[in-house]
Every structure is written in C-alpha cells, then in structure tokens.
C-alpha cells in the first residue's frame, strides 16, 4: 500500500499560510462523517411523519451510520489499510446512488401533478444532498499526486486522471450544492404562499454564493486574484452565519405558541437541520480554500 501522506501546512489562496490542528484530508473526512449522521437524522425525522410508508423510505437511514464509521476510521487512523479505503469508497458510492434514487422517488411523486403538488410534495432536490456528501467523501479519500495535477492515487484501485484538479472539483461541488440548496429553499418556503424577510436573505445569499463558488471553479488557483480570494472566503464565512441563523429560525417556528417542545411540530413543520446545508458548504469551502503546501510522509 502507498504510504499515507499527512498535510498540516496550508495556504489560504494568497491571503495567509498557517498550520491546521490536523491533516487537511482528515479535516475533510471528519466533515463528511458529521454530515452522514446529520443527513440520516434529518431524513429519519421527516420520513417518520408518514411512518416510513412506503418501505423504500428506510433506504437512506442506515447509510448515515455506515458513512460516519468509514469516514471516521480513515480520519483517525494514521495508516488505514487498503480494505478500509475500498469499503469507504463503496459506502460513499452508495450515497451517490441513494441520492439519485431518492431524486427519482421524489420526482415520481411530483411529476404530472402540477405546480402546487410539486411545491407541497416531498422536497424534490433534497435527496441530492446524499450524492453530494458521497462525492465529497470519495474525493477526500484519494490523493492527488502531484498536487494540482488532476492525477489521483486511489488505494487498492490504481491511478485515475481527471481533466480538472481536485481543488476545482470541490469548488464545482460547493457551487452546485449552494445552487441546489437554494432551489430547495425556493420550493419548500413557497408552501407558505410567500417569503418573509429572513427567507429572502437565505435566497439571495444562496444564489450569490453559487455564482462566487462556480466562478472560482472556472479559474485555476494561480489565476485567482487577492480580491477574488477575499470575496470567496467572506462568502463562505457568511454561509456559516446564514446556516446557523436558519436553524434558529426553524427551531423558533417548530416550538409551540407557548415556547414548549412538541415533537410532532418538529416532524411536521420546518426541518430543523436543513439550513445547516449552507453552513456545511461554507465550512467545506474554507477547508478547500486552505490547500496543502507541504507534504510530509507519515511515520
């Protein structure tokens, strides 16, 4: 098996250089692990509203714990074996398949029923979050050698060549993730017949962040100006603020009029963790921006 590399020294575009408290790839894998758990919890909560009928609604639930375990194992082990890498790739690949399958199930429930049904049925684009996390998990589990080459070493499988760098791949995932999250907000909040001020902020941010991230994806890192980098970093930081604030607004909506905790309201009303997608993408965007500049072989 190839020697694992650990990278702590990173460069935040042309803005700064610093050392991470843990290797760059491990930070990505820990983020993937957290998202696996969060996705399964949110889906379990929403699917429990109709008692998991049809039974296919159980499909995404066990994936979260599996993805959490494989991502965490790769993140905490200094030299994980090839079998661990292969198992992780299989589980993350299943996440991509579950996302596409979920999109098909949700589309089947909505297509042909008119615009009102599209708005009020199961969230059409939400399952693609599984595909996004799976793709990030796969990309985080491979090594690009040399950095910025698009040449990937896949433990146990060999070498793959890509037309764009890993950095650009992540930026495409972030930009498209922001766009799909924003479109989901458009459909979900349309159920209320209009948008309040806070929801307009979320929509404006989402579309703006999509343009910023996709614009960065179209540039090679060496062609990114200091102004571009500053705008991108502040946009990702703002995503964390918008996501956390969104959770607060959703929790406030789910509480009873007297401020009490009623589980049925958390199931039937605003999805508690959904706004964290903006925050997750913001954190991912910051980690991706902090590209490694030194590679030291693990002992």
C-alpha positions as CSV (number, residue, x, y, z in Angstrom):
1,X,0.0,0.0,0.0
2,X,1.2,3.5,-0.8
3,X,2.5,5.5,2.2
4,X,-0.2,7.8,3.5
5,X,0.6,11.5,3.5
6,X,-0.3,14.0,6.1
7,X,-0.5,17.7,5.4
8,X,-0.9,20.3,8.1
9,X,0.7,23.4,6.4
10,X,-1.9,25.1,4.2
11,X,-2.2,28.3,2.1
12,X,-5.5,30.2,2.1
13,X,-5.0,31.3,-1.5
14,X,-2.8,34.5,-1.5
15,X,-4.2,35.6,1.9
16,X,-2.4,33.6,4.5
17,X,-0.4,30.5,5.4
18,X,-0.9,28.5,8.6
19,X,-0.8,25.1,10.2
20,X,-4.0,23.1,10.7
21,X,-4.5,21.2,14.0
22,X,-5.0,18.0,12.0
23,X,-4.1,16.9,8.4
24,X,-6.0,18.5,5.6
25,X,-7.6,15.3,4.3
26,X,-8.6,14.3,7.8
27,X,-10.5,17.5,8.3
28,X,-12.4,16.8,5.1
29,X,-13.2,13.3,6.3
30,X,-14.4,14.5,9.7
31,X,-16.8,16.9,7.9
32,X,-18.1,14.1,5.8
33,X,-18.6,11.9,8.9
34,X,-20.6,14.7,10.6
35,X,-22.8,15.2,7.5
36,X,-23.5,11.5,7.2
37,X,-25.1,11.5,10.7
38,X,-26.9,14.7,10.2
39,X,-28.5,13.7,6.9
40,X,-29.7,10.3,8.2
41,X,-31.2,12.0,11.3
42,X,-33.0,14.7,9.3
43,X,-34.4,12.1,6.8
44,X,-35.5,9.8,9.6
45,X,-37.3,12.7,11.3
46,X,-39.1,13.7,8.1
47,X,-39.9,10.2,6.9
48,X,-41.4,9.3,10.3
49,X,-44.2,11.8,9.6
50,X,-45.9,9.1,7.5
51,X,-44.4,6.2,9.4
52,X,-41.9,5.3,6.7
53,X,-44.5,4.4,4.1
54,X,-43.7,3.2,1.5
55,X,-40.9,1.0,3.0
56,X,-38.4,2.4,0.5
57,X,-38.2,5.4,2.9
58,X,-36.0,3.3,5.1
59,X,-33.3,3.1,2.4
60,X,-31.3,6.2,3.3
61,X,-31.4,5.6,7.1
62,X,-28.6,3.0,7.6
63,X,-26.3,4.8,5.1
64,X,-25.6,7.6,7.6
65,X,-24.0,5.4,10.4
66,X,-22.1,3.4,7.8
67,X,-20.7,6.6,6.2
68,X,-19.9,8.0,9.6
69,X,-17.9,4.9,10.6
70,X,-15.9,4.6,7.4
71,X,-15.1,8.3,7.2
72,X,-14.2,8.5,10.9
73,X,-11.9,5.4,10.6
74,X,-10.0,7.0,7.7
75,X,-9.8,10.2,9.6
76,X,-8.4,8.9,12.9
77,X,-6.1,6.1,11.6
78,X,-2.6,7.1,10.7
79,X,-2.2,4.4,8.2
80,X,-5.6,2.8,7.3
81,X,-5.4,-0.4,5.3
82,X,-6.4,-0.7,1.6
83,X,-9.6,-2.6,2.7
84,X,-10.7,0.4,4.8
85,X,-10.3,2.7,1.8
86,X,-12.2,0.3,-0.5
87,X,-15.0,-0.1,2.0
88,X,-15.2,3.7,2.3
89,X,-15.4,4.2,-1.5
90,X,-18.2,1.6,-1.7
91,X,-20.2,3.3,1.1
92,X,-19.7,6.7,-0.5
93,X,-20.7,5.3,-3.9
94,X,-23.9,4.0,-2.3
95,X,-24.5,7.5,-1.0
96,X,-24.4,8.8,-4.6
97,X,-26.7,6.1,-5.7
98,X,-29.1,6.8,-2.8
99,X,-29.2,10.4,-3.7
100,X,-30.1,9.7,-7.4
101,X,-32.7,7.1,-6.4
102,X,-34.2,9.4,-3.9
103,X,-34.5,12.1,-6.5
104,X,-36.3,9.6,-8.8
105,X,-38.7,8.6,-6.0
106,X,-39.5,12.3,-5.1
107,X,-39.8,13.2,-8.8
108,X,-42.2,10.3,-9.3
109,X,-44.4,11.7,-6.6
110,X,-44.4,15.2,-8.1
111,X,-44.3,14.9,-11.9
112,X,-47.6,15.3,-13.6
113,X,-49.4,16.7,-10.6
114,X,-49.0,20.4,-11.3
115,X,-47.0,23.2,-9.7
116,X,-48.9,23.1,-6.4
117,X,-48.2,19.5,-5.9
118,X,-44.5,20.0,-6.8
119,X,-44.3,22.5,-4.0
120,X,-46.2,20.6,-1.4
121,X,-44.9,17.1,-2.1
122,X,-41.7,15.5,-0.9
123,X,-38.8,18.0,-1.4
124,X,-37.7,17.2,-4.9
125,X,-34.0,18.1,-4.8
126,X,-33.3,17.3,-1.1
127,X,-32.0,13.7,-1.8
128,X,-29.2,15.0,-3.8
129,X,-27.5,16.0,-0.6
130,X,-26.6,12.3,-0.2
131,X,-25.0,12.3,-3.6
132,X,-23.1,15.5,-2.7
133,X,-21.7,14.1,0.6
134,X,-20.8,10.8,-1.2
135,X,-18.8,12.6,-3.9
136,X,-17.0,14.8,-1.3
137,X,-16.3,11.6,0.7
138,X,-14.8,9.9,-2.4
139,X,-12.7,12.9,-3.4
140,X,-11.5,13.3,0.2
141,X,-10.3,9.7,0.3
142,X,-7.9,9.9,-2.6
143,X,-4.5,11.6,-3.0
144,X,-3.7,14.0,-5.8
145,X,0.0,13.5,-6.8
146,X,1.4,15.9,-7.6
147,X,-0.9,18.5,-6.1
148,X,-2.8,20.4,-8.7
149,X,-2.2,17.8,-11.4
150,X,-5.6,16.1,-11.6
151,X,-3.7,12.8,-11.2
152,X,-5.3,10.7,-8.4
153,X,-3.9,7.7,-6.5
154,X,-6.8,5.5,-5.4
155,X,-5.7,3.0,-2.8
156,X,-6.3,-0.5,-4.0
157,X,-7.5,0.5,-7.4
158,X,-4.6,2.4,-9.1
159,X,-4.4,5.8,-10.7
160,X,-7.0,7.9,-12.4
161,X,-6.6,11.0,-14.5
162,X,-9.1,13.9,-14.3
163,X,-9.5,16.9,-16.6
164,X,-9.6,19.3,-13.7
165,X,-7.8,19.4,-10.3
166,X,-9.2,18.2,-7.0
167,X,-9.4,21.8,-5.9
168,X,-11.7,22.7,-8.9
169,X,-13.7,19.5,-8.3
170,X,-14.5,20.6,-4.8
171,X,-15.4,24.1,-6.0
172,X,-17.9,22.7,-8.5
173,X,-19.4,20.6,-5.8
174,X,-19.7,23.6,-3.5
175,X,-21.2,25.9,-6.2
176,X,-23.7,23.3,-7.4
177,X,-24.5,22.4,-3.7
178,X,-25.3,26.0,-3.0
179,X,-27.5,26.3,-6.1
180,X,-29.4,23.1,-5.3
181,X,-29.8,24.1,-1.6
182,X,-31.2,27.5,-2.7
183,X,-33.7,25.9,-5.2
184,X,-34.8,23.6,-2.4
185,X,-35.4,26.7,-0.2
186,X,-37.5,28.2,-3.0
187,X,-39.8,25.2,-3.3
188,X,-40.0,24.5,0.5
189,X,-40.8,28.0,1.5
190,X,-43.3,28.5,-1.3
191,X,-45.6,26.3,0.7
192,X,-46.4,29.4,2.8
193,X,-47.6,31.4,-0.2
194,X,-44.7,33.9,0.1
195,X,-41.4,34.7,1.6
196,X,-40.6,36.6,4.8
197,X,-37.6,38.9,5.1
198,X,-35.3,36.2,6.6
199,X,-36.1,33.8,3.8
200,X,-35.3,36.4,1.1
201,X,-31.9,36.7,2.8
202,X,-31.3,33.0,2.5
203,X,-32.4,33.0,-1.1
204,X,-30.2,36.0,-2.0
205,X,-27.2,34.5,-0.3
206,X,-27.6,31.1,-1.9
207,X,-27.7,32.4,-5.4
208,X,-24.8,34.8,-4.7
209,X,-22.7,32.1,-3.2
210,X,-23.4,29.8,-6.1
211,X,-22.1,32.4,-8.6
212,X,-19.0,33.1,-6.4
213,X,-18.1,29.4,-6.0
214,X,-18.7,28.4,-9.6
215,X,-16.8,31.5,-10.8
216,X,-13.8,30.3,-8.7
217,X,-14.2,26.7,-10.1
218,X,-13.7,28.1,-13.6
219,X,-10.3,29.6,-12.7
220,X,-7.1,27.8,-11.9
221,X,-5.8,28.6,-8.4
222,X,-2.8,30.5,-9.8
223,X,-5.2,32.9,-11.7
224,X,-7.2,33.8,-8.6
225,X,-6.6,37.4,-7.6
226,X,-6.5,38.6,-4.0
227,X,-9.8,40.3,-4.4
228,X,-11.4,37.0,-5.7
229,X,-10.0,35.1,-2.8
230,X,-11.2,37.6,-0.2
231,X,-14.7,37.6,-1.7
232,X,-14.8,33.8,-1.7
233,X,-13.6,33.5,1.9
234,X,-16.1,36.0,3.2
235,X,-18.9,34.4,1.2
236,X,-18.1,31.0,2.8
237,X,-18.0,32.6,6.3
238,X,-21.3,34.2,5.6
239,X,-22.7,30.8,4.7
240,X,-21.9,29.6,8.2
241,X,-23.8,32.6,9.7
242,X,-26.8,32.1,7.4
243,X,-27.0,28.4,8.2
244,X,-26.8,28.7,12.0
245,X,-29.3,31.6,11.9
246,X,-31.6,29.5,9.8
247,X,-31.6,26.7,12.4
248,X,-32.6,29.3,15.0
249,X,-35.5,30.5,12.9
250,X,-36.6,26.9,12.2
251,X,-36.5,25.9,15.8
252,X,-38.5,29.0,16.7
253,X,-41.1,28.0,14.2
254,X,-41.3,24.5,15.5
255,X,-41.8,25.4,19.1
256,X,-45.4,25.6,20.3
257,X,-47.0,29.0,20.8
258,X,-46.1,28.9,24.4
259,X,-42.5,28.0,23.7
260,X,-42.9,24.4,24.5
261,X,-41.2,21.4,22.8
262,X,-43.7,19.3,20.9
263,X,-42.1,16.5,18.8
264,X,-44.9,16.4,16.3
265,X,-44.2,20.1,15.3
266,X,-40.5,19.3,14.7
267,X,-41.6,16.5,12.4
268,X,-44.3,18.3,10.5
269,X,-43.1,21.9,10.5
270,X,-39.7,23.4,9.5
271,X,-36.9,20.8,9.1
272,X,-34.5,21.6,11.9
273,X,-31.1,20.8,10.4
274,X,-31.9,21.7,6.7
275,X,-30.4,25.3,7.0
276,X,-27.1,23.8,8.1
277,X,-26.5,22.8,4.5
278,X,-25.4,26.4,3.9
279,X,-23.1,26.2,7.0
280,X,-21.7,22.8,5.9
281,X,-20.9,24.1,2.4
282,X,-19.3,27.2,4.0
283,X,-17.1,25.0,6.2
284,X,-16.2,22.8,3.2
285,X,-15.4,25.9,1.1
286,X,-13.0,27.2,3.8
287,X,-11.2,23.8,4.1
288,X,-11.0,23.5,0.3
289,X,-9.5,27.1,0.1
290,X,-6.8,26.1,2.6
291,X,-4.9,24.0,0.1
292,X,-1.9,22.0,1.3
293,X,1.6,23.4,0.6
294,X,3.7,20.8,2.3
295,X,3.5,17.1,2.2
296,X,5.3,15.0,4.9
297,X,5.4,11.2,4.8
298,X,3.7,9.7,7.8
299,X,6.0,7.9,10.3
